[in-house]
Amino acid sequence: MEMLNQEQQDIGKQFLDGLSIFTVVGSLLEMLPAVSAILSIVWVSIRIWETKTVQNIFNRGKNAIDK
């Protein structure tokens, strides 16, 4: 069996480095939908909380002068 020369070893290392970077980017992109879904839920929750209807429901026991 013939040993690889230095140039072939460098090409192999570069290929594996590229494959590693591709794997990391792919993993991160798969996480982005979950992160954006969580942020969307938080945003919609804030928007619902700020509505007058919800504020009136939670201010029932208090003097809600400004409606």
N, C-alpha and C positions, 0 to 999 in steps of 0.2 A: 504494500500500500504506500502510495506516494504522499509525502507531507505537503501541506499548502505553503506557498511562498508568502512573503510579507504582504504583497499587494493583494493577494486573494484573501488573506486574513482581514486586511483593512476593509475590503469590500463587504465581507461577511459581517463585520462589526457594524458598518454603516447601515447595512440592510436591517440588522436586528435593532439598531437604534431607531431607525425610521418606523419599524413595526411597533416598537414600544411607544413612540410618540402617537402613532395612529390609534393605538389601544387606549391611551390616556384621553385623547380628544374624544374618541367614541364613547368612553365611559362618562365623560363630563356632559356630552350632548344628550345622553340618555337621562341624566339627572335633571336637565333643564326643564322638561315638561312638568316634573313633580314640583320643582321650585316655583315655576310660574303658576301652577294650579294653587299652591298654598298662598302665594301673594294675591292671586285673584280672589280667593275666599276671604282673605283679610280685608281687601279693598271693598268688596261687596258688603261685608259685615259693617264696616265703618260707614258706608253710604246708607245702609238701612238704619243704623243707629242714629244717624243725623236727621232722619225724616221727622217731620212734625208729629206724625201719628205715634211713632215709637216714643218720642220725647214726652208726648202727652200721657201715654200709658204709664211711663215710669215717674211722671211728676204728679200723679193723681193725689197722693197724700200731701203734696206741697202746694203752696200758693203759686200757681203758674200764671203770673200776670201777663207776660208777653207770650202771645200765641202766634 
